[in-house]
Amino acid sequence: MLEDGFRSHRYSDIVGNLRDNGFLTAEDVRKLLKEYTTTQKITFDCIDDEKAKIVSEALIDNYNRSRS
């Protein structure tokens, strides 16, 4: 999902990378970032379950990459 070697501490970069790799649309990213700035929480209510799972897995993968 995320590009090899990619890692970031910014949520917008992570979802942008997923968009660049074809997993999310620009509209998905807009919705996710709007939801995040409004609630200050990462929520997936604004996208379908399949895409929510992709974002969730990418966040976990990014966390593991950042830890090592």
C-alpha positions as CSV (number, residue, x, y, z in Angstrom):
1,M,0.0,0.0,0.0
2,L,2.5,2.6,1.1
3,E,5.5,3.1,-1.1
4,D,8.6,1.1,0.0
5,G,10.6,3.1,2.5
6,F,7.8,5.7,3.0
7,R,7.1,6.8,6.5
8,S,5.7,10.0,8.0
9,H,4.4,11.5,11.2
10,R,1.8,13.4,9.3
11,Y,-1.6,11.9,8.6
12,S,-2.1,14.0,5.5
13,D,1.2,12.6,4.0
14,I,0.0,9.0,4.7
15,V,-3.4,9.4,3.0
16,G,-1.7,11.4,0.2
17,N,0.6,8.5,-0.4
18,L,-2.3,6.1,-0.5
19,R,-4.0,8.4,-3.1
20,D,-0.8,8.6,-5.2
21,N,-0.7,4.8,-5.2
22,G,-4.3,4.4,-6.3
23,F,-5.9,3.2,-3.1
24,L,-7.8,6.4,-2.4
25,T,-9.4,9.0,-4.6
26,A,-8.8,12.7,-4.1
27,E,-12.3,13.0,-2.8
28,D,-11.6,10.2,-0.2
29,V,-8.5,12.2,1.0
30,R,-10.5,15.4,1.2
31,K,-13.2,13.8,3.3
32,L,-10.7,12.1,5.6
33,L,-8.7,15.3,6.2
34,K,-11.9,17.4,6.7
35,E,-13.1,14.9,9.3
36,Y,-9.7,14.9,11.0
37,T,-9.5,18.7,11.2
38,T,-13.1,18.9,12.4
39,T,-13.0,16.3,15.1
40,Q,-9.2,16.1,15.8
41,K,-9.6,12.3,15.6
42,I,-8.9,9.8,12.9
43,T,-12.3,8.4,11.9
44,F,-13.4,6.4,8.9
45,D,-17.2,7.3,8.9
46,C,-16.9,9.2,5.7
47,I,-15.4,6.3,3.5
48,D,-16.5,2.8,2.8
49,D,-15.3,-0.2,4.9
50,E,-12.8,-1.5,2.4
51,K,-11.0,1.8,2.1
52,A,-11.2,2.3,5.9
53,K,-9.4,-1.0,6.3
54,I,-6.7,0.1,3.8
55,V,-6.1,3.3,5.7
56,S,-6.0,1.5,9.0
57,E,-3.5,-1.0,7.8
58,A,-1.4,1.8,6.3
59,L,-1.4,3.7,9.6
60,I,-0.3,0.5,11.4
61,D,2.4,-0.1,8.8
62,N,3.6,3.5,9.0
63,Y,3.8,3.2,12.8
64,N,5.9,0.0,12.6
65,R,8.2,1.6,10.1
66,S,8.6,4.7,12.2
67,R,9.4,2.7,15.3
68,S,12.3,0.8,13.8
